[in-house]
Amino acid sequence: MMLEDSLGDILRKARTSTHTSAEQAAVLAGLSAADYAVAEDTGKLPAEMRLPELCRHLTLHPDKFARLAQGWLPADVGADRWNGFRMITTAGDGMTVNAFLVWDPVTRDAALFDTGFDA
């Protein structure tokens, strides 16, 4: 299963939620502000980036984030098994976010998750 968020998206969302400035994150990562901005924008992390320090500050698990950076992906869950499945894309703050709606047409049970910018 492909992840929706790139490494840069994850860093940006964690940085925003912890009220960490991009400049502060760059210092923690051991990068220039410009290099850190490129990492967030592209999701490509420089080899010299100090991930453990940055992750701890951003409340990300350093080892799990490192595994993501090395290419780990979750197992395919076979979304085709659900009778009703829709992906809804919302946009804001310079990024797009996918929300997901699943339902059973017989019972009419439904769940909306990862609601994006506008549930």
FENVEN-V67056 format. One record per residue. N is the residue number from 1. PHI is phi in whole degrees, -180 to 180 (999 if undefined). PSI is psi as a letter, one per 30 degrees, with the letter a starting at -180 (* if undefined). D_FIRST is the distance of its C-alpha to the first C-alpha in Angstrom with 2 decimals. Layout:
# FENVEN-V67056
N:PHI:PSI:D_FIRST + N:PHI:PSI:D_FIRST
This chain:
# FENVEN-V67056
1:999:k:0.00 + 2:-75:k:3.79 + 3:-83:k:6.45 + 4:-72:e:9.30 + 5:-91:k:11.98 + 6:-79:l:13.34 + 7:-58:e:15.46 + 8:-64:e:18.40 + 9:-61:e:17.20 + 10:-62:e:16.76 + 11:-61:e:20.21 + 12:-62:e:21.79 + 13:-66:e:20.74 + 14:-67:e:21.90 + 15:-63:e:25.01 + 16:-64:e:25.85 + 17:-69:f:25.49 + 18:-97:g:27.75 + 19:57:h:30.21 + 20:-100:k:30.06 + 21:-72:l:31.41 + 22:-62:e:29.81 + 23:-65:e:32.99 + 24:-66:e:32.76 + 25:-62:e:29.14 + 26:-61:e:30.33 + 27:-62:e:33.16 + 28:-61:e:30.98 + 29:-80:f:28.63 + 30:73:g:31.75 + 31:-122:l:31.12 + 32:-71:l:33.21 + 33:-59:e:32.34 + 34:-66:e:31.58 + 35:-67:e:29.22 + 36:-66:e:27.39 + 37:-60:e:27.11 + 38:-63:e:25.59 + 39:-61:e:22.98 + 40:-67:e:22.00 + 41:-70:e:22.21 + 42:-103:f:20.26 + 43:79:g:17.93 + 44:-97:j:19.75 + 45:-98:k:21.53 + 46:-64:k:24.94 + 47:-58:e:25.63 + 48:-82:g:28.57 + 49:-65:k:26.68 + 50:-86:i:27.63 + 51:-68:e:24.35 + 52:-57:e:25.74 + 53:-64:e:28.50 + 54:-65:e:26.43 + 55:-59:e:23.65 + 56:-59:e:26.34 + 57:-65:e:28.08 + 58:-86:g:25.03 + 59:60:h:24.22 + 60:-101:k:20.95 + 61:-76:j:20.60 + 62:-56:e:21.64 + 63:-69:e:20.17 + 64:-67:e:16.67 + 65:-65:e:16.81 + 66:-62:e:18.14 + 67:-65:e:15.28 + 68:-60:e:12.86 + 69:-63:f:15.51 + 70:-87:g:15.52 + 71:108:g:11.93 + 72:-60:k:10.25 + 73:-134:k:6.48 + 74:-68:l:5.66 + 75:-67:k:5.72 + 76:-65:k:4.47 + 77:-99:g:7.11 + 78:62:i:8.61 + 79:-60:f:9.54 + 80:-69:f:12.38 + 81:-75:f:14.29 + 82:-84:k:15.40 + 83:-68:e:18.56 + 84:-121:k:18.26 + 85:-149:k:15.23 + 86:-135:k:15.81 + 87:-107:k:14.32 + 88:-119:k:17.33 + 89:-100:k:17.63 + 90:-120:l:20.39 + 91:-133:k:21.99 + 92:171:l:24.31 + 93:53:h:25.33 + 94:75:g:24.21 + 95:-148:l:20.51 + 96:-108:k:18.41 + 97:-134:k:16.41 + 98:-94:k:14.34 + 99:-108:l:15.53 + 100:-129:k:14.27 + 101:-120:k:16.87 + 102:-124:k:16.61 + 103:-158:l:19.83 + 104:-107:j:21.82 + 105:-67:f:24.47 + 106:-80:e:26.90 + 107:-85:f:27.08 + 108:66:g:26.09 + 109:-71:k:24.12 + 110:-148:l:21.55 + 111:-143:k:19.45 + 112:-117:k:18.63 + 113:-138:l:16.37 + 114:52:i:15.60 + 115:-69:f:18.69 + 116:69:b:18.83 + 117:-85:f:22.38 + 118:-145:j:24.08 + 119:-63:*:23.32
